[in-house]
């Protein structure tokens, strides 16, 4: 009965899933490429420059806020994805789905757990600044940059790969 | 824009090195081949009883190596200290 109901609304579910997938993948791209990376690279080149440090701080605090869209989209993907699987009757015998599930469980979920922590919980820079914990503020600024450095190649390959798998279903 | 600056005693300089980035990139490639690929193989084996052939494994190994090189290149670009401003 549930499968019938979901099956009747398969295209709606698929549209919602794809909408959130695009938000998850792309919502931070302009801010990251055009603001975060230049501000951090400028600071790397001029660590003693107060303007460079302050610009880095401001950009990163805004970025912590800006990833909210991404972090709303991700759980929506985790909800609508299994609904799509169930309604369409897909299983891991479909190679594309098996690969996508591996990406989600072993790459995306661990990355997002770190990202939630860095942006909204213990690593939120604005909260650290307002609490006067400036040593932690600076330490988390470095950690967050390491996180972005390491995840950039991962996301640029595997997130695009997941979109390709979902749309093309090549195997 | 806030005007707060890190206290003087905090670690001001971002520390990275080509050797460290190489180790991380190697780890990424290795994770792709030794964790992600076996997980995929296990799932498809459970569902279809099909095991991967050597040709597929060789292609995935090549992709993992290429990914490691790509990751190193991207991480190097992001941590390179020159040409700013």
gemmi code that builds the backbone of each chain (N, CA, C; Angstrom):
import gemmi

chains = {
    "A": [
        ("UNK", (0.829, -1.204, 0.000), (0.000, 0.000, 0.000), (0.870, 1.263, 0.000)),
        ("UNK", (1.885, 1.244, 0.886), (2.801, 2.395, 0.938), (3.552, 2.502, -0.376)),
        ("UNK", (3.983, 1.315, -0.897), (4.720, 1.335, -2.160), (3.826, 1.845, -3.291)),
        ("UNK", (2.570, 1.454, -3.281), (1.643, 1.935, -4.319), (1.520, 3.458, -4.249)),
        ("UNK", (1.362, 3.947, -3.016), (1.215, 5.402, -2.842), (2.469, 6.128, -3.339)),
        ("UNK", (3.636, 5.615, -2.906), (4.883, 6.262, -3.332), (5.081, 6.125, -4.840)),
        ("UNK", (4.686, 4.956, -5.361), (4.839, 4.723, -6.797), (4.008, 5.698, -7.612)),
        ("UNK", (2.797, 5.993, -7.122), (1.937, 6.956, -7.831), (2.580, 8.343, -7.879)),
        ("UNK", (3.406, 8.634, -6.863), (4.029, 9.966, -6.780), (5.518, 9.903, -7.080)),
        ("UNK", (5.898, 8.885, -7.849), (7.318, 8.663, -8.101), (7.991, 9.889, -8.719)),
        ("UNK", (7.367, 10.471, -9.725), (8.005, 11.598, -10.421), (8.127, 12.827, -9.518)),
        ("UNK", (7.133, 12.994, -8.642), (7.220, 14.116, -7.689), (8.384, 13.885, -6.729)),
        ("UNK", (8.430, 12.642, -6.219), (9.535, 12.291, -5.311), (10.888, 12.495, -5.984)),
        ("UNK", (10.968, 12.063, -7.235), (12.216, 12.182, -7.969), (12.593, 13.653, -8.158)),
        ("UNK", (11.598, 14.479, -8.459), (11.866, 15.910, -8.620), (12.388, 16.514, -7.329)),
        ("UNK", (11.748, 16.139, -6.214), (12.177, 16.674, -4.913), (13.603, 16.206, -4.614)),
        ("UNK", (13.855, 14.912, -4.875), (15.192, 14.365, -4.613), (16.248, 15.095, -5.447)),
        ("UNK", (15.964, 15.297, -6.706), (16.939, 15.958, -7.582), (17.128, 17.433, -7.186)),
        ("UNK", (16.022, 18.067, -6.804), (16.130, 19.460, -6.363), (17.081, 19.574, -5.176)),
        ("UNK", (16.878, 18.702, -4.181), (17.751, 18.754, -3.002), (19.174, 18.298, -3.332)),
        ("UNK", (19.295, 17.375, -4.287), (20.650, 16.952, -4.694), (21.415, 18.134, -5.282)),
        ("UNK", (20.725, 18.918, -6.110), (21.383, 20.077, -6.712), (21.715, 21.136, -5.656)),
        ("UNK", (20.795, 21.319, -4.700), (21.086, 22.274, -3.621), (22.303, 21.792, -2.825)),
        ("UNK", (22.308, 20.492, -2.517), (23.418, 19.942, -1.726), (24.751, 20.119, -2.461)),
        ("UNK", (24.763, 19.826, -3.736), (26.034, 19.878, -4.474), (26.479, 21.308, -4.760)),
        ("UNK", (25.548, 22.164, -5.162), (25.960, 23.444, -5.740), (25.763, 24.668, -4.860)),
        ("UNK", (24.979, 24.552, -3.766), (24.571, 25.776, -3.064), (25.747, 26.568, -2.492)),
        ("UNK", (26.855, 25.920, -2.201), (27.979, 26.664, -1.626), (29.089, 26.933, -2.642)),
        ("UNK", (28.878, 26.508, -3.879), (30.009, 26.529, -4.820), (30.508, 27.947, -5.126)),
        ("UNK", (29.601, 28.889, -5.364), (30.038, 30.249, -5.688), (30.767, 30.865, -4.489)),
        ("UNK", (30.155, 30.702, -3.312), (30.783, 31.270, -2.116), (32.155, 30.644, -1.879)),
        ("UNK", (32.235, 29.341, -2.071), (33.507, 28.653, -1.817), (34.580, 29.077, -2.817)),
        ("UNK", (34.229, 29.017, -4.103), (35.232, 29.289, -5.140), (35.622, 30.764, -5.164)),
        ("UNK", (34.637, 31.647, -5.002), (34.902, 33.070, -5.228), (35.210, 33.867, -3.970)),
        ("UNK", (34.907, 33.303, -2.798), (35.138, 34.057, -1.566), (36.048, 33.302, -0.588)),
        ("UNK", (35.675, 32.063, -0.256), (36.447, 31.346, 0.767), (37.871, 31.065, 0.283)),
        ("UNK", (37.997, 30.480, -0.901), (39.336, 30.126, -1.394), (40.221, 31.363, -1.572)),
        ("UNK", (39.742, 32.430, -2.237), (40.614, 33.614, -2.349), (40.986, 34.216, -0.993)),
        ("UNK", (40.019, 34.273, -0.064), (40.314, 34.865, 1.250), (41.349, 34.036, 1.995)),
        ("UNK", (41.226, 32.702, 1.928), (42.182, 31.857, 2.634), (43.555, 31.878, 1.973)),
        ("UNK", (43.572, 31.866, 0.653), (44.878, 31.884, -0.023), (45.580, 33.224, 0.217)),
        ("UNK", (44.811, 34.265, 0.301), (45.382, 35.576, 0.623), (45.976, 35.563, 2.029)),
        ("UNK", (45.245, 34.951, 2.953), (45.746, 34.865, 4.327), (46.990, 33.956, 4.409)),
        ("UNK", (46.987, 32.868, 3.640), (48.161, 31.985, 3.633), (49.405, 32.754, 3.178)),
        ("UNK", (49.204, 33.633, 2.210), (50.339, 34.393, 1.675), (50.738, 35.546, 2.592)),
        ("UNK", (49.780, 36.025, 3.398), (50.058, 37.203, 4.243), (49.517, 36.958, 5.655)),
        ("UNK", (50.073, 35.984, 6.363), (49.520, 35.649, 7.695), (49.696, 36.759, 8.726)),
        ("UNK", (50.604, 37.682, 8.468), (50.807, 38.777, 9.426), (49.961, 40.006, 9.111)),
        ("UNK", (49.247, 39.949, 8.018), (48.433, 41.089, 7.596), (47.079, 41.032, 8.315)),
        ("UNK", (46.787, 42.048, 9.119), (45.540, 42.045, 9.898), (44.309, 42.078, 8.990)),
        ("UNK", (44.392, 42.828, 7.903), (43.244, 42.883, 6.984), (42.960, 41.508, 6.384)),
        ("UNK", (44.028, 40.809, 6.011), (43.857, 39.470, 5.427), (43.222, 38.517, 6.442)),
        ("UNK", (43.667, 38.619, 7.690), (43.119, 37.751, 8.740), (41.662, 38.087, 9.024)),
        ("UNK", (41.362, 39.371, 9.079), (39.982, 39.767, 9.366), (39.044, 39.406, 8.214)),
        ("UNK", (39.531, 39.545, 6.999), (38.701, 39.155, 5.864), (38.441, 37.646, 5.886)),
        ("UNK", (39.486, 36.875, 6.183), (39.332, 35.423, 6.308), (38.291, 35.084, 7.370)),
        ("UNK", (38.391, 35.761, 8.521), (37.454, 35.483, 9.611), (36.016, 35.782, 9.205)),
        ("UNK", (35.836, 36.925, 8.569), (34.478, 37.324, 8.186), (33.905, 36.352, 7.144)),
        ("UNK", (34.724, 36.029, 6.144), (34.256, 35.116, 5.087), (33.892, 33.758, 5.685)),
        ("UNK", (34.727, 33.268, 6.588), (34.477, 31.922, 7.136), (33.242, 31.904, 8.031)),
        ("UNK", (33.054, 32.990, 8.785), (31.847, 33.041, 9.619), (30.592, 33.080, 8.754)),
        ("UNK", (30.649, 33.829, 7.662), (29.491, 33.875, 6.764), (29.297, 32.518, 6.081)),
        ("UNK", (30.410, 31.849, 5.776), (30.323, 30.536, 5.126), (29.702, 29.509, 6.082)),
        ("UNK", (30.052, 29.604, 7.361), (29.412, 28.725, 8.361), (27.898, 28.873, 8.280)),
        ("UNK", (27.452, 30.104, 8.087), (26.018, 30.359, 7.978), (25.493, 29.906, 6.614)),
        ("UNK", (26.302, 30.151, 5.574), (25.851, 29.861, 4.209), (25.640, 28.390, 3.913)),
        ("UNK", (26.285, 27.516, 4.677), (26.123, 26.083, 4.392), (24.819, 25.522, 4.950)),
        ("UNK", (23.995, 26.390, 5.543), (22.711, 25.911, 6.078), (21.879, 25.255, 4.979)),
        ("UNK", (21.857, 25.885, 3.798), (21.077, 25.302, 2.695), (21.546, 23.888, 2.401)),
        ("UNK", (22.870, 23.740, 2.312), (23.439, 22.413, 2.033), (23.055, 21.426, 3.128)),
        ("UNK", (23.053, 21.921, 4.360), (22.822, 21.021, 5.486), (21.346, 20.762, 5.756)),
        ("UNK", (20.491, 21.501, 5.101), (19.064, 21.134, 5.087), (18.838, 20.129, 3.966)),
        ("UNK", (19.512, 20.354, 2.842), (19.307, 19.487, 1.675), (19.773, 18.057, 1.944)),
        ("UNK", (20.885, 17.906, 2.685), (21.456, 16.557, 2.839), (20.499, 15.590, 3.542)),
        ("UNK", (19.940, 15.962, 4.699), (18.979, 15.021, 5.305), (17.754, 14.772, 4.435)),
        ("UNK", (17.362, 15.775, 3.654), (16.232, 15.547, 2.747), (16.591, 14.479, 1.711)),
        ("UNK", (17.858, 14.474, 1.287), (18.302, 13.429, 0.351), (18.266, 12.061, 1.014)),
        ("UNK", (18.651, 12.033, 2.293), (18.664, 10.754, 3.008), (17.245, 10.231, 3.244)),
        ("UNK", (16.272, 11.127, 3.228), (14.865, 10.708, 3.388), (14.274, 10.312, 2.037)),
        ("UNK", (14.458, 11.173, 1.028), (13.798, 10.914, -0.259), (14.494, 9.797, -1.050)),
        ("UNK", (15.791, 9.592, -0.814), (16.506, 8.537, -1.532), (15.924, 7.151, -1.270)),
        ("UNK", (15.835, 6.736, 0.000), (15.231, 5.428, 0.282), (13.768, 5.344, -0.173)),
        ("UNK", (13.038, 6.477, -0.116), (11.649, 6.460, -0.602), (11.609, 6.141, -2.104)),
        ("UNK", (12.548, 6.739, -2.841), (12.623, 6.451, -4.279), (12.970, 4.987, -4.516)),
        ("UNK", (13.957, 4.503, -3.754), (14.359, 3.091, -3.890), (13.175, 2.167, -3.671)),
        ("UNK", (12.431, 2.454, -2.608), (11.308, 1.607, -2.225), (10.200, 1.676, -3.270)),
        ("UNK", (9.895, 2.886, -3.730), (8.781, 3.044, -4.666), (9.100, 2.426, -6.028)),
        ("UNK", (10.384, 2.498, -6.428), (10.734, 1.951, -7.746), (11.134, 0.486, -7.674)),
        ("UNK", (11.296, -0.034, -6.459), (11.683, -1.430, -6.312), (13.136, -1.705, -6.671)),
        ("UNK", (13.965, -0.680, -6.573), (15.376, -0.900, -6.873), (16.061, -1.621, -5.713)),
        ("UNK", (17.082, -2.378, -6.072), (17.921, -3.011, -5.057), (19.366, -2.846, -5.459)),
        ("UNK", (20.256, -3.405, -4.653), (21.678, -3.233, -4.946), (22.145, -4.152, -6.084)),
        ("UNK", (21.203, -4.908, -6.666), (21.571, -5.637, -7.894), (21.816, -4.649, -9.039)),
        ("UNK", (21.250, -3.442, -8.906), (21.577, -2.382, -9.871), (22.929, -1.787, -9.458)),
        ("UNK", (23.914, -1.961, -10.329), (25.276, -1.552, -9.974), (25.389, -0.074, -9.642)),
        ("UNK", (24.687, 0.764, -10.391), (24.765, 2.205, -10.142), (24.294, 2.552, -8.742)),
        ("UNK", (23.236, 1.838, -8.279), (22.701, 2.123, -6.953), (23.654, 1.627, -5.870)),
        ("UNK", (24.256, 0.451, -6.113), (25.231, -0.069, -5.146), (26.389, 0.924, -4.993)),
        ("UNK", (26.894, 1.422, -6.134), (28.009, 2.377, -6.081), (27.588, 3.657, -5.356)),
        ("UNK", (26.379, 4.114, -5.658), (25.900, 5.360, -5.044), (25.733, 5.180, -3.523)),
        ("UNK", (25.213, 4.034, -3.119), (25.057, 3.785, -1.681), (26.412, 3.758, -0.974)),
        ("UNK", (27.402, 3.171, -1.651), (28.754, 3.152, -1.076), (29.271, 4.580, -0.907)),
        ("UNK", (29.060, 5.396, -1.920), (29.495, 6.802, -1.826), (28.807, 7.491, -0.647)),
        ("UNK", (27.493, 7.281, -0.543), (26.729, 7.985, 0.493), (27.193, 7.560, 1.890)),
        ("UNK", (27.270, 6.247, 2.089), (27.547, 5.752, 3.448), (29.018, 5.945, 3.840)),
        ("UNK", (29.922, 5.717, 2.901), (31.346, 5.715, 3.257), (32.074, 7.017, 2.926)),
        ("UNK", (31.403, 7.923, 2.217), (32.044, 9.217, 1.937), (31.189, 10.377, 2.437)),
        ("UNK", (29.970, 10.478, 1.914), (29.198, 11.696, 2.149), (28.750, 11.845, 3.609)),
        ("UNK", (28.249, 10.773, 4.207), (27.768, 10.901, 5.591), (28.910, 11.261, 6.547)),
        ("UNK", (30.064, 10.570, 6.483), (31.165, 11.004, 7.379), (31.591, 12.452, 7.141)),
        ("UNK", (31.682, 12.853, 5.868), (32.075, 14.238, 5.573), (31.059, 15.211, 6.141)),
        ("UNK", (29.791, 14.915, 5.962), (28.757, 15.843, 6.432), (28.705, 15.923, 7.954)),
        ("UNK", (29.002, 14.816, 8.625), (29.038, 14.860, 10.099), (30.104, 15.860, 10.549)),
        ("UNK", (31.286, 15.772, 9.936), (32.355, 16.736, 10.247), (31.917, 18.157, 9.903)),
        ("UNK", (31.266, 18.288, 8.743), (30.871, 19.617, 8.266), (29.830, 20.250, 9.191)),
        ("UNK", (28.857, 19.437, 9.642), (27.860, 19.959, 10.587), (28.560, 20.454, 11.850)),
        ("UNK", (29.504, 19.650, 12.319), (30.211, 19.998, 13.556), (30.989, 21.311, 13.379)),
        ("UNK", (31.706, 21.412, 12.279), (32.551, 22.592, 12.062), (31.733, 23.858, 11.823)),
        ("UNK", (30.597, 23.712, 11.170), (29.833, 24.903, 10.794), (28.804, 25.308, 11.848)),
        ("UNK", (28.204, 24.343, 12.529), (27.053, 24.695, 13.369), (27.202, 24.333, 14.842)),
        ("UNK", (28.103, 23.433, 15.149), (28.190, 22.993, 16.556), (29.514, 23.447, 17.168)),
        ("UNK", (30.338, 22.541, 17.605), (31.551, 22.932, 18.337), (32.506, 23.819, 17.559)),
        ("UNK", (32.462, 23.722, 16.216), (33.407, 24.495, 15.420), (32.835, 25.772, 14.837)),
        ("UNK", (31.634, 26.151, 15.261), (31.036, 27.384, 14.721), (31.859, 28.596, 15.161)),
        ("UNK", (32.396, 29.300, 14.180), (33.366, 30.348, 14.484), (32.730, 31.543, 15.194)),
        ("UNK", (31.537, 31.912, 14.777), (30.890, 33.062, 15.420), (30.634, 32.773, 16.906)),
        ("UNK", (30.178, 31.548, 17.185), (29.905, 31.189, 18.583), (31.197, 31.193, 19.396)),
        ("UNK", (32.270, 30.711, 18.802), (33.558, 30.704, 19.517), (34.033, 32.130, 19.785)),
        ("UNK", (33.843, 32.995, 18.782), (34.263, 34.392, 18.953), (33.442, 35.071, 20.042)),
        ("UNK", (32.132, 34.841, 20.003), (31.267, 35.492, 20.988), (31.513, 34.967, 22.404)),
        ("UNK", (32.012, 33.717, 22.469), (32.344, 33.161, 23.789), (33.733, 33.608, 24.246)),
        ("UNK", (34.414, 34.331, 23.387), (35.755, 34.814, 23.751), (36.831, 33.747, 23.671)),
        ("UNK", (36.511, 32.631, 23.029), (37.495, 31.525, 22.937), (38.332, 31.704, 21.664)),
        ("UNK", (39.199, 32.696, 21.681), (39.902, 33.049, 20.449), (40.996, 32.050, 20.072)),
        ("UNK", (41.556, 31.357, 21.059), (42.512, 30.286, 20.704), (41.791, 29.182, 19.937)),
        ("UNK", (40.607, 28.795, 20.461), (39.824, 27.770, 19.764), (39.347, 28.286, 18.410)),
        ("UNK", (39.000, 29.560, 18.383), (38.553, 30.183, 17.131), (39.611, 29.991, 16.045)),
        ("UNK", (40.836, 30.317, 16.380), (41.917, 30.204, 15.400), (42.184, 28.728, 15.064)),
        ("UNK", (42.151, 27.878, 16.087), (42.401, 26.450, 15.837), (41.332, 25.875, 14.908)),
        ("UNK", (40.059, 26.254, 15.143), (38.989, 25.736, 14.288), (39.038, 26.340, 12.891)),
        ("UNK", (39.549, 27.571, 12.803), (39.731, 28.162, 11.476), (40.711, 27.314, 10.671)),
        ("UNK", (41.788, 26.882, 11.296), (42.770, 26.029, 10.622), (42.165, 24.670, 10.300)),
        ("UNK", (41.452, 24.101, 11.277), (40.838, 22.781, 11.047), (39.847, 22.832, 9.895)),
        ("UNK", (39.059, 23.901, 9.887), (38.047, 24.005, 8.838), (38.712, 24.138, 7.475)),
        ("UNK", (39.809, 24.868, 7.413), (40.508, 24.984, 6.131), (41.089, 23.635, 5.710)),
        ("UNK", (41.649, 22.891, 6.667), (42.127, 21.538, 6.346), (40.973, 20.682, 5.817)),
        ("UNK", (39.824, 20.785, 6.493), (38.644, 20.013, 6.066), (38.280, 20.355, 4.619)),
        ("UNK", (38.279, 21.646, 4.303), (37.916, 22.060, 2.946), (38.977, 21.638, 1.933)),
        ("UNK", (40.242, 21.726, 2.313), (41.325, 21.309, 1.405), (41.187, 19.821, 1.070)),
        ("UNK", (40.924, 19.025, 2.098), (40.871, 17.570, 1.886), (39.593, 17.156, 1.163)),
        ("UNK", (38.474, 17.802, 1.487), (37.212, 17.355, 0.897), (36.969, 17.910, -0.511)),
        ("UNK", (37.684, 18.955, -0.887), (37.444, 19.525, -2.226), (37.632, 18.495, -3.348)),
        ("UNK", (38.776, 17.782, -3.413), (38.899, 16.784, -4.485), (37.911, 15.628, -4.331)),
        ("UNK", (37.589, 15.291, -3.092), (36.668, 14.167, -2.863), (35.281, 14.507, -3.386)),
        ("UNK", (34.785, 15.685, -2.972), (33.435, 16.077, -3.376), (33.374, 16.329, -4.884)),
        ("UNK", (34.429, 16.957, -5.420), (34.362, 17.298, -6.848), (34.335, 16.051, -7.729)),
        ("UNK", (34.852, 14.945, -7.242), (34.781, 13.708, -8.022), (33.544, 12.885, -7.649)),
        ("UNK", (33.374, 12.626, -6.354), (32.351, 11.654, -5.961), (30.927, 12.239, -5.954)),
        ("UNK", (30.766, 13.523, -5.664), (29.415, 14.091, -5.718), (28.939, 14.188, -7.169)),
        ("UNK", (29.848, 14.625, -8.039), (29.486, 14.664, -9.462), (29.254, 13.236, -9.961)),
        ("UNK", (30.088, 12.316, -9.475), (29.916, 10.908, -9.837), (28.564, 10.372, -9.406)),
        ("UNK", (28.136, 10.759, -8.209), (26.832, 10.289, -7.715), (25.694, 10.836, -8.578)),
        ("UNK", (25.811, 12.110, -8.978), (24.787, 12.677, -9.867), (24.759, 11.916, -11.195)),
        ("UNK", (25.949, 11.654, -11.729), (26.048, 10.917, -12.993), (25.405, 9.533, -12.860)),
        ("UNK", (25.719, 8.844, -11.774), (25.160, 7.506, -11.570), (23.634, 7.559, -11.485)),
        ("UNK", (23.122, 8.560, -10.749), (21.679, 8.632, -10.541), (20.936, 8.981, -11.827)),
        ("UNK", (21.540, 9.831, -12.643), (20.830, 10.287, -13.839), (21.015, 9.312, -15.000)),
        ("UNK", (22.253, 8.888, -15.231), (22.535, 8.036, -16.387), (22.242, 6.562, -16.104)),
        ("UNK", (22.449, 6.144, -14.863), (22.323, 4.724, -14.487), (23.105, 3.846, -15.477)),
        ("UNK", (24.429, 4.021, -15.531), (25.205, 3.409, -16.614), (25.400, 1.899, -16.495)),
        ("UNK", (25.233, 1.332, -15.319), (25.419, -0.125, -15.189), (24.546, -0.671, -14.076)),
    ],
    "B": [
        ("UNK", (31.799, 43.540, 9.337), (32.898, 42.597, 9.535), (33.442, 42.727, 10.956)),
        ("UNK", (33.630, 41.588, 11.627), (34.181, 41.670, 12.974), (35.663, 42.030, 12.922)),
        ("UNK", (36.125, 42.667, 13.969), (37.524, 43.138, 13.986), (38.384, 42.303, 14.915)),
        ("UNK", (37.867, 41.134, 15.312), (38.640, 40.307, 16.235), (39.813, 39.663, 15.506)),
        ("UNK", (40.903, 39.608, 16.177), (42.086, 38.944, 15.639), (42.499, 37.832, 16.599)),
        ("UNK", (43.155, 36.814, 16.085), (43.582, 35.738, 16.991), (44.586, 36.271, 18.006)),
        ("UNK", (44.560, 35.727, 19.211), (45.532, 36.180, 20.214), (46.948, 35.840, 19.770)),
        ("UNK", (47.879, 36.558, 20.311), (49.250, 36.451, 19.796), (49.833, 35.055, 19.989)),
        ("UNK", (49.380, 34.337, 20.996), (49.958, 33.016, 21.250), (49.390, 31.906, 20.409)),
        ("UNK", (48.336, 32.170, 19.633), (47.673, 31.090, 18.900), (48.452, 30.745, 17.621)),
        ("UNK", (48.231, 29.544, 17.089), (48.983, 29.119, 15.899), (48.552, 29.917, 14.679)),
        ("UNK", (49.333, 30.897, 14.316), (48.919, 31.833, 13.280), (49.179, 31.291, 11.874)),
        ("UNK", (50.239, 30.511, 11.751), (50.659, 30.083, 10.418), (50.093, 28.707, 10.102)),
        ("UNK", (49.475, 28.618, 8.954), (48.893, 27.349, 8.528), (50.023, 26.413, 8.121)),
        ("UNK", (50.014, 25.221, 8.694), (51.121, 24.297, 8.434), (50.682, 23.183, 7.493)),
        ("UNK", (51.337, 23.121, 6.348), (51.143, 21.971, 5.449), (52.457, 21.791, 4.700)),
        ("UNK", (52.618, 20.637, 4.122), (53.858, 20.377, 3.371), (53.522, 19.422, 2.234)),
        ("UNK", (54.305, 19.447, 1.165), (54.062, 18.497, 0.067), (54.072, 17.053, 0.543)),
        ("UNK", (54.965, 16.730, 1.489), (55.033, 15.342, 1.977), (53.724, 14.947, 2.660)),
        ("UNK", (53.165, 15.859, 3.453), (51.904, 15.564, 4.146), (50.763, 15.417, 3.133)),
        ("UNK", (50.726, 16.327, 2.159), (49.673, 16.251, 1.142), (49.784, 14.957, 0.337)),
        ("UNK", (51.011, 14.524, 0.073), (51.205, 13.260, -0.650), (50.656, 12.096, 0.159)),
        ("UNK", (50.909, 12.116, 1.452), (50.406, 11.027, 2.303), (48.873, 11.024, 2.312)),
        ("UNK", (48.290, 12.215, 2.396), (46.825, 12.303, 2.405), (46.261, 11.821, 1.061)),
        ("UNK", (46.886, 12.272, -0.039), (46.417, 11.867, -1.370), (46.557, 10.358, -1.554)),
        ("UNK", (47.662, 9.805, -1.059), (47.856, 8.352, -1.131), (46.747, 7.642, -0.345)),
        ("UNK", (46.441, 8.196, 0.827), (45.372, 7.620, 1.649), (44.027, 7.664, 0.935)),
        ("UNK", (43.776, 8.747, 0.229), (42.505, 8.858, -0.510), (42.412, 7.809, -1.612)),
        ("UNK", (43.501, 7.673, -2.367), (43.507, 6.658, -3.425), (43.360, 5.262, -2.843)),
        ("UNK", (44.078, 5.012, -1.756), (44.018, 3.696, -1.119), (42.621, 3.424, -0.565)),
        ("UNK", (42.003, 4.439, 0.024), (40.643, 4.286, 0.557), (39.677, 3.926, -0.573)),
        ("UNK", (39.855, 4.585, -1.727), (38.985, 4.287, -2.870), (39.105, 2.818, -3.280)),
        ("UNK", (40.345, 2.343, -3.333), (40.556, 0.990, -3.854), (40.331, -0.087, -2.794)),
        ("UNK", (40.755, 0.168, -1.570), (40.721, -0.894, -0.554), (39.487, -0.848, 0.347)),
        ("UNK", (38.712, 0.220, 0.270), (37.505, 0.290, 1.101), (36.256, 0.442, 0.221)),
        ("UNK", (36.232, 1.484, -0.617), (35.021, 1.742, -1.409), (34.764, 0.604, -2.410)),
        ("UNK", (35.795, 0.214, -3.128), (35.599, -0.818, -4.157), (35.199, -2.173, -3.547)),
        ("UNK", (35.876, -2.631, -2.498), (35.405, -3.880, -1.874), (33.971, -3.776, -1.355)),
        ("UNK", (33.598, -2.609, -0.829), (32.215, -2.447, -0.344), (31.235, -2.586, -1.505)),
        ("UNK", (31.562, -1.977, -2.625), (30.716, -2.105, -3.823), (30.659, -3.564, -4.276)),
        ("UNK", (31.811, -4.220, -4.317), (31.854, -5.623, -4.746), (31.013, -6.503, -3.819)),
        ("UNK", (31.100, -6.214, -2.527), (30.337, -7.008, -1.560), (28.832, -6.843, -1.796)),
        ("UNK", (28.406, -5.604, -1.983), (26.970, -5.349, -2.205), (26.477, -6.071, -3.460)),
        ("UNK", (27.233, -5.955, -4.553), (26.780, -6.590, -5.802), (26.871, -8.114, -5.693)),
        ("UNK", (27.855, -8.596, -4.938), (27.967, -10.047, -4.748), (26.771, -10.577, -3.952)),
        ("UNK", (26.387, -9.847, -2.920), (25.226, -10.261, -2.108), (23.964, -10.290, -2.969)),
        ("UNK", (23.816, -9.283, -3.831), (22.572, -9.161, -4.603), (22.554, -10.040, -5.844)),
        ("UNK", (23.707, -10.236, -6.469), (23.696, -10.910, -7.780), (24.595, -12.132, -7.855)),
        ("UNK", (25.387, -12.376, -6.807), (26.324, -13.499, -6.799), (27.445, -13.330, -7.841)),
        ("UNK", (27.619, -12.129, -8.322), (28.658, -11.878, -9.326), (29.889, -11.308, -8.630)),
        ("UNK", (31.046, -11.857, -8.974), (32.287, -11.297, -8.418), (33.021, -10.543, -9.536)),
        ("UNK", (33.765, -9.505, -9.177), (34.423, -8.703, -10.223), (35.540, -9.469, -10.915)),
        ("UNK", (35.720, -9.202, -12.208), (36.842, -9.835, -12.909), (38.090, -8.951, -12.785)),
        ("UNK", (39.216, -9.497, -13.265), (40.489, -8.792, -13.127), (40.509, -7.499, -13.930)),
        ("UNK", (39.811, -7.502, -15.054), (39.803, -6.311, -15.904), (39.148, -5.135, -15.164)),
        ("UNK", (37.994, -5.428, -14.548), (37.300, -4.371, -13.787), (38.169, -3.893, -12.624)),
        ("UNK", (38.794, -4.838, -11.943), (39.645, -4.477, -10.806), (40.811, -3.598, -11.260)),
        ("UNK", (41.389, -3.931, -12.411), (42.509, -3.137, -12.934), (42.049, -1.726, -13.288)),
        ("UNK", (40.868, -1.609, -13.867), (40.347, -0.271, -14.212), (40.137, 0.559, -12.948)),
        ("UNK", (39.548, -0.061, -11.929), (39.307, 0.657, -10.672), (40.635, 1.054, -10.021)),
        ("UNK", (41.637, 0.163, -10.103), (42.952, 0.500, -9.538), (43.524, 1.721, -10.262)),
        ("UNK", (43.385, 1.746, -11.578), (43.848, 2.902, -12.348), (43.117, 4.173, -11.958)),
        ("UNK", (41.809, 4.052, -11.763), (41.015, 5.226, -11.353), (41.444, 5.710, -9.965)),
        ("UNK", (41.740, 4.767, -9.064), (42.160, 5.142, -7.711), (43.491, 5.885, -7.750)),
        ("UNK", (44.414, 5.403, -8.591), (45.711, 6.085, -8.729), (45.499, 7.486, -9.304)),
        ("UNK", (44.671, 7.576, -10.349), (44.392, 8.879, -10.971), (43.747, 9.819, -9.959)),
        ("UNK", (42.845, 9.283, -9.149), (42.195, 10.110, -8.133), (43.216, 10.623, -7.121)),
        ("UNK", (44.162, 9.767, -6.740), (45.209, 10.191, -5.806), (46.019, 11.349, -6.376)),
        ("UNK", (46.392, 11.248, -7.651), (47.148, 12.328, -8.290), (46.316, 13.612, -8.362)),
        ("UNK", (45.063, 13.454, -8.747), (44.167, 14.613, -8.839), (44.013, 15.286, -7.467)),
        ("UNK", (43.821, 14.458, -6.431), (43.636, 14.996, -5.076), (44.880, 15.764, -4.639)),
        ("UNK", (46.048, 15.197, -4.938), (47.292, 15.886, -4.568), (47.390, 17.237, -5.273)),
        ("UNK", (47.064, 17.239, -6.551), (47.145, 18.479, -7.337), (46.186, 19.542, -6.780)),
        ("UNK", (44.958, 19.138, -6.493), (43.969, 20.093, -5.978), (44.360, 20.618, -4.595)),
        ("UNK", (44.790, 19.708, -3.726), (45.162, 20.133, -2.368), (46.395, 21.032, -2.407)),
        ("UNK", (47.316, 20.740, -3.326), (48.509, 21.585, -3.465), (48.119, 22.988, -3.902)),
        ("UNK", (47.170, 23.062, -4.838), (46.727, 24.379, -5.315), (46.119, 25.192, -4.163)),
        ("UNK", (45.358, 24.511, -3.313), (44.658, 25.226, -2.238), (45.599, 25.658, -1.114)),
        ("UNK", (46.716, 24.991, -0.976), (47.611, 25.324, 0.142), (48.883, 26.035, -0.315)),
        ("UNK", (48.989, 26.271, -1.616), (50.200, 26.916, -2.145), (50.224, 28.377, -1.709)),
        ("UNK", (51.366, 28.810, -1.224), (51.498, 30.186, -0.751), (52.226, 30.989, -1.811)),
        ("UNK", (51.498, 31.431, -2.783), (52.069, 32.397, -3.732), (50.955, 32.932, -4.617)),
        ("UNK", (51.199, 34.100, -5.154), (50.262, 34.676, -6.108), (48.981, 35.194, -5.500)),
        ("UNK", (48.941, 35.353, -4.175), (47.719, 35.882, -3.564), (47.626, 37.378, -3.799)),
        ("UNK", (46.478, 37.890, -3.536), (46.117, 39.311, -3.734), (45.847, 39.614, -5.187)),
    ],
}
model = gemmi.Model(1)
for chain_id, residues in chains.items():
    chain = gemmi.Chain(chain_id)
    for i, (resn, *xyz) in enumerate(residues, 1):
        res = gemmi.Residue()
        res.name, res.seqid = resn, gemmi.SeqId(i, " ")
        for name, pos in zip(("N", "CA", "C"), xyz):
            atom = gemmi.Atom()
            atom.name, atom.element = name, gemmi.Element(name[0])
            atom.pos, atom.b_iso = gemmi.Position(*pos), 0.0
            res.add_atom(atom)
        chain.add_residue(res)
    model.add_chain(chain)
structure = gemmi.Structure()
structure.add_model(model)
structure.setup_entities()
